[in-house]
């Protein structure tokens, strides 16, 4: 059973025209471009023979009619500001192309296709997939707004979705969830592999360390008499880097993403300093160890140089594990297409992390050129885009228990 590579690429290019900026796409959730792209996708799904609709949070959802079991395939079609043309969009068009291929083959069992709303968090990150698995509360919707102060509930009404009911995962029908995605990193390219099979999506925690010193004249105050919040932060960051190296796992990553000094002037000793720390790993135990290490470093630093030091946890997302049996099927499908897959974690979050709680889930990656993503430079080789979809149709076929 072969997908139509030319049709796949042509649909991807058509979708990329909604919100095009140079080689990239600007299609923020519930912008005019995003709403138009959802309508286009709805029509494409219907043309493919799916029973399709847009639900109450903007999910575009198409079901194969007349079947009792289905693999559900999807991702998202919204983008970050000035994002790439493949992030999310490719996984949705994979679903569409796999559904078309299987419907045309006239086989039993089916493929349902979904484009989840606002994965990128213009209003509320992974809004659509959270709604789809029943992990979204009314208070989550009520609180959410975009950077311009528009409320999510108002945006849903403006888009014409607000009064629709919300589509839900159907455990009696859905035997597995599959998501194809660009890797958004350099590992596949570095290893010379064309297909990645995701084991887990890493968990992430964000902590804010704050240093409380005293503002003084930077010319008149002797060094030994200063309570310099900025100098303490810099020493702390060095110390913490060493400590994290000692406790990190092989795939742990961490980042000091923002430093802020108050008042932030060349002639004033910083009164207050803030360090934003983010770290990720696939194992909760490793993340716990990293958090304990940060707290220990804070305890060591606290009070030194007359600067009080504290840290708070701002945000936490736990790791999500893909289903090993589904992963094995993706590997077998890749082998059938003549390539050996790389088994790897995902360092980025995806809609699959919510689906994985409720249904056997698998993710397939293809290489990102230069590892670039969340930028207009994002691209992948046409041959890899087509190969990924071919592996996905074979995966769906195997999962549906078919013979070609
Ligand atoms: Zn994405």
Boltz pocket constraint, residues with backbone or C-beta under 6 A from the ligand:
constraints:
  - pocket:
      binder: B
      contacts: [[A, 76], [A, 87], [A, 88], [A, 119], [A, 181], [A, 349], [A, 350]]
      max_distance: 6.0
